[in-house]
Amino acid sequence: MDKKALVRKYRGAVRFLCGVHNAPSRLAVRSRGKGNRVIAPCALLKHVKIRFNGSGNTVIVGDFSRLDHVELYISGNDNVVEIGPWCTLVKTVFCTEDGENKITIGQGCRLLGAAELAAIESTQITIGRDCLFSGGIHFRTGDSHSLLDGTGKRINPSRDIAVGDHVWIGMGATLLKGAQVGPDCVVGSGAIVTGPHPGNNQVLAGVPARPVKTGINWDIRRLPVEPEILGK
């Protein structure tokens, strides 16, 4: 199917937004500040709410991506949320605070229920291509409040989060500041990832998460199980 045919298929898609003043009925935008932009040349936005509280912020949605019941709360200046083409996001919440944060989602990702991505204090959340997120997933680059040592100095800086290409994150998983997951990995349900795990082809599970299996990969299709695996 060519691009024009896809545009016809997605009736009600956002064709082009120049600033925040041309939002269609299924995209509710409120802006407190100047120079905020929403750019979605050919995406389907359904029940999407964007709240800008600051200036110079940008939300970009790639071609043929589908956002359904998605909320973006962008506080501070010069924040960027960029969603690549061919993505599907359902009930996803984005939050930024303090300015100059960036949240990037790569091409072909699927976030399929109640995920929250929060970046504060000029940090980044970077998600690679072709990732799959289950429900109830949380990303947080900082603690939101200050942890002090005995002299009153703050000791809990915020840190970036990075997820490689083709990563499957299970239900209820949490990735905290400084978390890193390598490509072709699986994060188990309920895992809490608190540090760097740059290795590829491994399963991370537990609290805190650690590698529990290596040499694996995953496929979104439900493939048949070999008889020897079933013990037959």
QUIHUWO-V278464 format. One record per run of one state. SS is the DSSP state (alpha for helix, beta for strand, coil for the rest). FROM is the first residue (numbers start at 1). TO is the last residue. If there is no record, write none. Layout:
# QUIHUWO-V278464
ss:SS from:FROM to:TO
ss:SS from:FROM to:TO
This chain:
# QUIHUWO-V278464
ss:coil from:1 to:2
ss:alpha from:3 to:9
ss:coil from:10 to:13
ss:beta from:14 to:14
ss:coil from:15 to:26
ss:beta from:27 to:32
ss:coil from:33 to:36
ss:beta from:37 to:39
ss:coil from:40 to:42
ss:beta from:43 to:46
ss:coil from:47 to:47
ss:beta from:48 to:53
ss:coil from:54 to:57
ss:beta from:58 to:61
ss:coil from:62 to:65
ss:beta from:66 to:68
ss:coil from:69 to:70
ss:beta from:71 to:75
ss:coil from:76 to:79
ss:beta from:80 to:83
ss:coil from:84 to:87
ss:beta from:88 to:90
ss:coil from:91 to:91
ss:beta from:92 to:97
ss:coil from:98 to:101
ss:beta from:102 to:105
ss:coil from:106 to:109
ss:beta from:110 to:111
ss:coil from:112 to:114
ss:beta from:115 to:120
ss:coil from:121 to:123
ss:beta from:124 to:127
ss:coil from:128 to:131
ss:beta from:132 to:133
ss:coil from:134 to:137
ss:beta from:138 to:140
ss:coil from:141 to:147
ss:beta from:148 to:148
ss:coil from:149 to:153
ss:beta from:154 to:154
ss:coil from:155 to:160
ss:beta from:161 to:163
ss:coil from:164 to:167
ss:beta from:168 to:169
ss:coil from:170 to:173
ss:beta from:174 to:175
ss:coil from:176 to:179
ss:beta from:180 to:181
ss:coil from:182 to:185
ss:beta from:186 to:187
ss:coil from:188 to:191
ss:beta from:192 to:193
ss:coil from:194 to:195
ss:beta from:196 to:197
ss:coil from:198 to:201
ss:beta from:202 to:205
ss:coil from:206 to:206
ss:beta from:207 to:207
ss:coil from:208 to:209
ss:beta from:210 to:214
ss:coil from:215 to:226
ss:alpha from:227 to:230
ss:coil from:231 to:232
